[in-house]
Amino acid sequence: MRVLVLTTDTLHHSYFVQELVSQVPKLHVILETTGVRPPFEVAHSFEPVRDQYERDMWFKGSEPSVSDFAEATTCTNVNDSEAVEAAKQFMPDITVAFGIRKAEPALIRAAGPRVVNLHGGDPEFYRGLDSHLWAIYHNDFRNVVTTLHVLNEALDDGPLIGIRPVALCRDMRLYQLRHRNTEAALNLMRVALEELQRTGHIASRSQRQTGRYYSFMPAVLKDVCVKRFEKYCAKLE
């Protein structure tokens, strides 16, 4: 099986690729080096703590690149012509997008017969960016989930393949959330690959409703999320 991953060079994506490459015989990565920048401040103090936590948990304090674990094609924008050509040349059986900007039609067509996306949230309620944070902001902890869905031309609109709750526990902190989300994403992807290997297809269902679109969460609202997340987790058994 040939698997193509569309992603960026971050700690959690490095871990995702490291774990996935052990499951599939042929894996190639297209790495996007830039992203959409918001016109307001989004950085928050919990994020450097999150990064160090992930370094310690996954990599014994080091910070590897995605390309340390798999062959990679680097591009500025995942929709650039060199990325599209790399996808065509690799001829994947399945392509998974994880943390990239909106994919354009040319890339989707080049990415093979099955193109899926990992979304941090339930797109029937939260589409777009920072979906976990927006769910926490709204005290909607039942939608702190991870979703694997078919990637189509509309943002976060494709048929749902699977949804997994992100495992929260007593006294958990917000800086630990991305770690748990990545583990849930890996679980979803492994199940989908096993189904594809076994049956030749991956079952899905249409979304029942179109979730509200959310953009970047401003830094000042992340303060609220930190407090609400810790308050919720303090009450867990």
C-alpha positions in Angstrom: 0.0 0.0 0.0 1.2 3.5 -0.9 0.3 6.2 1.5 0.9 10.0 0.9 0.8 12.4 3.9 0.1 16.1 3.4 1.3 17.9 6.5 3.6 20.5 8.1 6.9 20.0 10.1 5.7 20.2 13.7 6.3 17.9 16.7 2.9 16.2 16.5 3.1 15.6 12.8 6.6 14.2 13.2 5.2 11.7 15.7 2.3 10.9 13.5 4.6 10.1 10.5 7.0 8.1 12.7 4.2 5.9 13.9 2.5 5.5 10.6 5.6 4.6 8.6 6.0 1.5 10.7 2.6 0.3 9.4 2.8 0.9 5.7 5.4 -0.3 3.1 5.5 2.9 1.1 5.0 6.3 2.6 5.8 9.7 1.2 5.3 13.1 2.8 4.6 16.5 1.2 5.6 19.1 3.7 4.1 22.6 3.6 6.5 25.2 5.0 4.1 28.2 5.2 0.6 28.8 6.5 -2.2 31.4 6.5 -1.3 34.1 9.0 -4.0 35.8 11.1 -4.2 39.6 11.4 -4.2 39.5 15.2 -2.2 37.9 18.0 -2.8 34.2 18.5 0.3 33.0 20.4 -0.3 31.9 24.0 2.0 30.9 26.8 0.6 27.4 27.1 1.9 26.6 23.6 5.7 26.5 24.4 4.8 24.3 27.4 2.9 22.0 25.0 5.8 21.8 22.7 8.2 20.8 25.5 5.7 18.3 26.8 5.6 16.6 23.4 9.3 16.6 23.0 9.7 14.9 26.3 6.8 12.4 25.8 7.6 11.4 22.3 11.2 12.2 21.6 13.1 12.2 24.9 13.5 15.9 24.7 14.7 16.1 21.1 12.9 17.8 18.2 13.1 15.7 15.0 11.8 16.7 11.6 9.2 14.8 9.7 11.8 14.1 7.1 13.8 12.1 9.7 11.2 9.4 9.4 10.1 9.4 5.8 11.0 10.6 2.4 9.6 14.1 1.9 8.9 16.7 -0.7 9.1 20.3 0.7 7.0 23.1 -0.8 5.9 26.6 0.3 2.2 25.9 -0.3 0.8 22.4 -0.5 -1.2 23.5 -3.6 2.0 24.5 -5.5 2.7 22.8 -8.8 5.7 20.9 -7.4 3.5 19.4 -4.7 0.8 18.5 -7.2 3.4 16.8 -9.4 5.0 14.9 -6.5 1.5 13.6 -5.6 1.0 12.4 -9.2 4.4 10.8 -9.4 4.0 8.9 -6.1 0.6 7.4 -7.2 -0.8 6.8 -3.7 -3.5 4.3 -2.8 -4.6 6.7 -0.1 -3.7 10.3 0.8 -4.2 11.8 4.3 -4.1 15.5 5.0 -3.2 16.5 8.5 -2.9 20.2 9.4 -2.6 21.8 6.0 -4.3 24.8 4.4 -7.4 24.2 2.3 -6.5 21.8 -0.6 -7.4 23.0 -4.1 -9.0 20.8 -6.8 -5.7 20.2 -8.7 -4.1 18.7 -5.6 -7.1 16.6 -4.7 -7.2 15.1 -8.2 -3.5 14.4 -8.1 -3.6 12.8 -4.7 -5.2 9.5 -5.9 -8.5 7.7 -5.6 -8.9 8.2 -1.8 -8.1 11.5 -0.1 -9.0 11.9 3.6 -8.5 14.6 6.2 -7.9 14.5 9.9 -9.9 17.2 11.6 -9.6 18.2 15.3 -13.3 18.4 16.1 -16.6 17.3 14.7 -17.2 19.1 11.4 -20.9 18.8 11.7 -20.5 21.4 14.5 -17.1 23.0 14.1 -15.4 23.6 10.8 -12.2 25.4 10.1 -9.5 26.2 12.6 -8.8 25.7 16.3 -11.9 23.5 16.5 -11.0 22.0 19.9 -10.4 25.4 21.4 -13.7 26.7 20.1 -15.5 23.7 21.6 -13.8 24.3 24.9 -14.6 28.0 24.8 -18.3 27.1 24.4 -18.0 24.5 27.2 -18.9 21.9 24.6 -16.7 19.1 25.8 -18.6 16.3 24.1 -17.2 17.7 20.8 -13.6 17.5 21.9 -13.2 14.8 19.3 -11.0 13.8 16.4 -12.6 13.1 13.0 -11.4 11.3 9.8 -13.4 12.3 6.8 -13.2 12.3 3.0 -11.5 15.4 1.7 -13.4 17.2 -1.0 -13.4 20.7 -2.5 -15.6 22.2 0.3 -13.9 22.9 3.6 -14.4 20.1 6.2 -17.5 19.0 4.3 -16.7 15.4 3.1 -18.4 12.2 4.3 -17.4 11.0 7.8 -15.2 7.9 8.1 -14.8 7.9 11.9 -14.9 10.0 15.0 -13.0 9.3 18.3 -13.3 11.2 21.5 -10.0 12.7 22.7 -9.2 11.0 26.0 -9.4 13.5 28.8 -8.6 12.7 32.4 -8.7 14.2 35.9 -6.5 17.3 36.3 -5.3 17.2 32.7 -4.0 20.5 31.4 -4.6 22.2 28.0 -1.0 21.8 27.0 -1.5 18.0 27.0 -4.5 18.1 24.6 -2.6 18.0 21.3 -0.7 14.9 22.4 -4.0 13.1 23.1 -5.5 14.3 19.9 -2.6 13.0 17.9 -3.0 9.6 19.5 -6.7 9.6 18.5 -5.8 10.6 15.0 -3.4 7.7 14.7 -6.0 5.3 15.9 -8.5 6.5 13.3 -5.9 6.3 10.5 -4.8 2.8 11.5 -8.3 1.5 11.5 -9.0 3.0 8.1 -5.8 1.5 6.6 -6.7 -1.9 8.0 -10.1 -1.7 6.5 -8.7 -0.6 3.1 -6.2 -3.4 3.2 -8.9 -6.0 4.1 -11.8 -4.9 2.0 -10.4 -2.6 -0.7 -12.6 0.4 0.4 -13.3 2.6 3.5 -16.8 3.0 4.6 -18.2 6.5 5.2 -21.5 8.4 5.7 -22.6 11.9 4.6 -22.5 14.6 7.1 -26.0 15.4 8.5 -25.4 19.1 8.8 -22.9 21.8 8.0 -21.0 23.0 11.1 -20.3 26.6 11.8 -17.0 27.9 10.3 -14.4 29.1 12.9 -11.2 30.9 12.2 -8.1 31.4 14.4 -8.8 31.8 18.0 -7.3 35.1 19.4 -4.8 34.8 22.2 -7.1 36.5 24.7 -9.8 33.9 24.2 -7.2 31.1 24.8 -7.0 32.4 28.4 -10.6 31.5 28.8 -10.0 28.1 27.3 -7.1 27.3 29.7 -9.4 28.1 32.7 -12.4 26.2 31.4 -10.4 23.2 30.4 -8.8 22.9 33.8 -12.1 23.4 35.6 -13.8 20.7 33.5 -10.9 18.2 34.0 -10.7 18.9 37.7 -14.2 17.3 38.0 -13.5 14.1 36.0 -13.4 10.8 37.9 
